[in-house]
Amino acid sequence: MTQPLRIAFMGSPDIAVGVLKALTEAGHEIACVYSQPPRPAGRGKKLTPTPVHAYAESRGLDVRTPKSLKKAEEQAAFAALGLDAAVVVAYGLILPQPILDAPRLGCLNMHASILPRWRGAAPIQRAMMAGDTETGIDAMMMEAGLDTGPVLASVRTPITAEDTAGTLHDRLAILAAELAPRALAGLADGTLRPVAQREDGMTYAAKITAEDQRIDWTRPAAEIDCRIRGLSPAPGAWCECKSDQGPVRLKLLFSELSDVWSPGTPPGTLLDDRLTVACGDGRAVRLLRLQKPGGKPFGARDFLVGTPLAAGDHFA
């Protein structure tokens, strides 16, 4: 490998932990880890550190959790680290220009999409929801714009009909951990050169909203299937079904396109005893994994044991 570098690592969620571990194992000196501040979580609302924070502390690394990097004193403290580079993975804070300029080699961001497609906060979910068949990890040199910097190195992976956002996240986390040390080494020794992003094909991966989560059965079946899997396991797509006590909200965790056609059937109608649901384009989606509020996830067969539904019933 290249000469060990003195770096800061900046990340918060699970997808970033493997990258931090890989950089440590590659022999780089982690001068400091930056992560989002601890937040209330669980029933007791106990302050809980991010996965990156918890991992870094378990390895005896210095951790900083500023709410913002805009203050001069925070920027001065970062500059005082005397960094060769910073590696950023889903950190969650905007890096002001003085932060970007402080490391000798700059700031390297591991972004979970094929840039310029899906710049922004939710690239994994948005790629799946849009029906993309491929995504990846781009090692990008950071600049002031949102995910606009030149790309240093990339890896790709297909998105299949068996994927959820959860399985894709886990696969991308592995790829990011494999790519980060290689990209950092190439940046340091000059064997990798940043390439400007294309001017065309830019899309924005906006944060997932409550409106995104509710299933509209009048939409095409392929779109609904991608939405269900693209929001699983969290935050989860949902719809309502009838019960003796009134409407019940169901979290939809996995689905597949059905070969059943039902032109003219009202969207949302159950077509059989296998949770096959009519959609707006005459095709159907089969629900394979569901969850009631406060309950455990169930496969379709077990779900129907506790929640009897029949052909002709309606989801809304």
C-alpha positions in Angstrom: 0.0 0.0 0.0 0.9 3.6 -0.2 2.5 5.5 2.7 0.1 5.6 5.6 -1.8 8.8 5.7 -3.1 11.0 8.6 -6.8 11.2 8.0 -10.1 12.3 9.6 -13.1 10.1 9.1 -16.5 11.7 8.9 -19.6 9.5 8.9 -22.6 8.5 10.9 -24.8 5.4 9.8 -24.0 1.7 9.5 -22.9 2.0 5.9 -19.9 4.1 7.1 -18.6 1.7 9.8 -17.1 -0.8 7.4 -15.2 2.0 5.6 -13.7 3.3 8.8 -12.7 -0.3 9.8 -11.1 -0.8 6.3 -9.1 2.4 6.5 -7.9 1.5 10.0 -6.9 -2.0 8.9 -5.0 -0.5 5.8 -2.7 1.2 8.3 -3.9 4.8 8.0 -3.7 7.0 11.1 -7.2 8.1 12.1 -6.5 11.5 13.7 -10.2 12.0 14.5 -13.6 10.7 13.8 -16.5 13.1 13.2 -20.1 12.0 13.5 -23.6 13.3 14.2 -24.4 14.1 17.8 -26.1 11.4 19.9 -29.8 11.5 19.7 -32.7 10.1 21.8 -33.7 6.6 20.7 -35.8 3.7 21.9 -38.7 3.8 24.4 -36.7 5.4 27.0 -35.4 8.1 24.6 -31.9 7.5 25.9 -29.2 9.5 24.1 -27.7 7.0 21.6 -24.5 7.5 19.6 -24.4 6.9 15.9 -23.0 3.5 14.7 -19.8 5.2 13.6 -19.5 7.0 16.9 -20.0 3.7 18.9 -17.5 1.8 16.7 -14.9 4.5 16.9 -15.1 4.7 20.7 -14.8 1.0 21.0 -11.5 1.2 19.1 -10.2 4.1 21.3 -10.4 6.7 18.5 -11.0 10.4 19.3 -14.6 11.3 18.4 -16.1 14.8 17.8 -19.8 15.4 17.4 -20.3 19.1 16.5 -23.8 20.2 15.5 -22.3 22.4 12.8 -19.0 23.0 11.2 -19.8 26.6 10.3 -18.2 28.2 13.4 -14.6 29.5 13.1 -13.5 27.6 16.2 -14.7 24.3 14.7 -12.9 25.0 11.5 -9.7 25.9 13.3 -9.8 22.7 15.3 -10.2 20.7 12.1 -7.3 22.5 10.4 -5.2 22.0 13.5 -5.3 18.2 12.9 -2.8 18.5 10.2 -4.5 16.1 7.9 -3.4 14.5 4.6 -7.0 13.8 3.7 -10.6 13.4 5.1 -12.8 10.5 4.1 -16.6 11.2 4.3 -19.4 8.6 4.2 -23.0 9.7 4.8 -21.8 12.2 7.5 -25.0 14.3 7.5 -23.4 17.8 7.8 -22.5 20.3 5.1 -18.7 20.8 4.9 -17.9 24.5 4.6 -15.1 25.6 2.2 -12.5 26.0 5.0 -13.1 22.3 6.0 -12.8 21.2 2.4 -9.6 23.1 2.0 -7.9 22.0 5.2 -6.6 18.5 4.3 -3.5 18.4 2.0 -5.1 16.0 -0.5 -8.7 17.2 0.0 -11.9 15.4 1.1 -12.9 12.1 -0.4 -16.6 11.2 -0.3 -17.9 7.6 -0.8 -21.3 8.2 -2.4 -23.8 5.4 -2.9 -24.9 6.0 -6.5 -23.6 6.3 -10.1 -23.1 10.1 -10.2 -24.5 12.4 -11.4 -27.6 10.2 -10.9 -29.0 10.5 -7.4 -27.0 13.2 -5.8 -28.3 13.9 -2.4 -29.6 12.3 0.8 -31.4 9.0 -0.2 -29.6 7.6 -3.2 -30.2 3.9 -2.4 -33.9 4.2 -1.8 -34.4 6.5 -4.8 -32.5 4.3 -7.2 -34.7 1.3 -6.3 -37.9 3.3 -6.3 -37.1 4.5 -9.8 -36.6 1.0 -11.1 -32.9 1.5 -11.8 -31.2 -1.8 -12.7 -27.7 -0.8 -11.6 -26.1 1.4 -8.9 -22.7 1.6 -7.2 -20.2 3.5 -5.1 -18.4 6.5 -6.4 -15.3 7.8 -4.7 -15.8 11.5 -5.3 -13.6 14.5 -4.5 -15.7 17.0 -2.5 -16.4 20.5 -3.5 -18.9 23.2 -2.4 -21.8 21.8 -4.6 -24.0 18.9 -3.5 -22.2 15.8 -4.7 -20.9 17.6 -7.8 -17.2 16.9 -7.4 -15.1 14.8 -9.8 -15.1 11.1 -9.5 -11.8 9.3 -8.5 -12.9 5.7 -8.7 -16.1 3.6 -8.9 -17.6 0.1 -8.4 -20.9 -1.1 -9.7 -23.6 -3.6 -8.7 -26.9 -4.7 -10.2 -30.2 -4.1 -8.6 -32.3 -7.2 -8.9 -36.0 -8.1 -8.3 -34.9 -9.9 -5.1 -33.3 -6.7 -3.6 -34.7 -4.4 -1.0 -33.1 -1.2 0.1 -31.8 -3.2 3.1 -30.0 -5.8 1.0 -28.7 -3.2 -1.4 -27.4 -1.1 1.5 -25.5 -4.1 2.9 -23.9 -4.9 -0.5 -22.9 -1.3 -1.1 -21.4 -1.1 2.4 -19.1 -4.0 1.5 -18.2 -2.3 -1.8 -17.5 1.0 -0.2 -15.2 -0.6 2.4 -13.3 -2.3 -0.5 -13.1 0.8 -2.6 -12.1 3.4 0.0 -8.5 2.3 0.7 -7.8 1.8 -3.0 -9.2 5.2 -3.9 -7.3 6.9 -1.1 -4.0 5.2 -2.1 -4.6 6.2 -5.8 -5.2 9.8 -4.7 -2.1 9.9 -2.6 0.3 8.4 -5.2 -1.3 10.0 -8.3 -2.3 6.7 -10.0 -5.9 7.8 -9.9 -7.0 11.1 -11.4 -10.4 12.7 -10.7 -12.7 12.8 -13.7 -15.5 15.5 -13.9 -19.0 14.2 -13.7 -21.1 14.2 -16.9 -23.3 17.3 -17.5 -26.3 15.2 -18.4 -28.3 12.6 -16.4 -28.4 14.4 -13.0 -31.1 13.5 -10.6 -31.7 14.5 -7.0 -32.2 11.9 -4.3 -34.5 13.8 -1.9 -35.1 12.6 1.6 -37.9 10.1 2.0 -41.2 11.7 3.1 -44.4 10.4 4.6 -46.0 11.0 1.2 -43.5 8.7 -0.4 -44.5 5.9 1.9 -48.2 5.5 1.2 -49.0 3.1 -1.7 -51.2 4.5 -4.5 -52.7 1.4 -6.1 -53.7 3.4 -9.2 -50.0 3.5 -10.2 -48.4 0.8 -12.4 -47.6 -2.5 -10.8 -43.8 -2.3 -11.6 -43.7 1.2 -9.9 -45.5 -0.1 -6.8 -43.2 -3.2 -6.5 -40.1 -1.0 -6.7 -41.5 1.4 -4.1 -42.3 -1.3 -1.7 -38.9 -2.9 -2.0 -37.1 0.4 -2.1 -38.5 1.5 1.2 -37.9 -1.8 3.0 -37.1 -2.4 5.8 -37.3 1.3 6.8 -39.1 3.5 6.8 -41.5 1.1 5.0 -44.3 1.5 2.4 -47.8 1.2 3.8 -51.4 0.8 2.9 -54.7 0.1 4.8 -56.9 -3.0 4.8 -60.3 -3.5 6.4 -60.9 -5.3 9.7 -63.7 -5.7 12.2 -62.3 -2.8 14.2 -61.9 -0.6 11.2 -59.0 0.2 8.8 -55.6 -1.3 9.8 -52.4 0.2 8.5 -50.1 -2.4 7.1 -46.3 -2.0 6.6 -45.3 -3.7 3.3 -41.9 -5.2 3.4 -41.5 -7.3 0.3 -43.3 -7.9 -3.0 -43.0 -9.2 -6.5 -44.6 -8.5 -9.8 -47.4 -11.0 -10.5 -48.2 -12.7 -13.8 -51.9 -12.1 -13.1 -53.6 -9.6 -15.3 -56.8 -7.8 -14.2 -57.8 -5.1 -16.7 -60.8 -3.2 -15.5 -60.5 -4.3 -11.9 -60.5 -1.4 -9.4 -56.9 -0.8 -8.2 -56.3 -2.1 -4.7 -58.6 -5.1 -5.1 -57.4 -8.4 -3.8 -57.5 -10.9 -6.7 -56.9 -14.2 -4.8 -56.0 -15.8 -1.5 -52.3 -15.1 -2.1 -52.4 -11.3 -1.5 -52.2 -10.5 -5.2 -53.4 -6.9 -5.6 -54.7 -5.2 -8.7 -52.8 -2.1 -9.8 -53.7 0.8 -12.1 -52.2 -0.6 -15.3 -54.1 -3.9 -15.3 -51.1 -5.8 -13.8 -50.8 -6.9 -10.2 -48.3 -7.1 -7.3 -48.1 -10.0 -4.9 -47.4 -9.0 -1.3 -44.9 -11.4 0.3 -44.0 -9.9 3.6 -46.2 -7.6 5.8 -46.3 -6.2 9.3 -49.2 -4.8 11.5 -48.5 -1.9 13.9 -46.7 -3.2 16.9 -46.5 -6.7 15.5 -43.8 -8.9 13.9 -43.2 -9.2 10.2 -45.0 -12.2 8.6 -44.8 -13.9 5.3 -48.1 -13.8 3.3 -49.3 -17.2 4.3 -48.8 -16.6 8.1 -50.2 -13.1 7.8 -53.4 -14.4 6.4 -53.8 -16.9 9.3 -54.2 -14.0 11.7 -55.8 -11.6 9.3 -58.3 -13.4 7.0 -58.7 -11.6 3.7 -60.4 -12.9 0.6 -60.6 -12.1 -3.1 -62.7 -9.0 -3.6 -61.5 -7.3 -0.4 -59.8 -3.9 -0.9 -56.6 -2.2 0.0 -56.5 1.5 0.2 
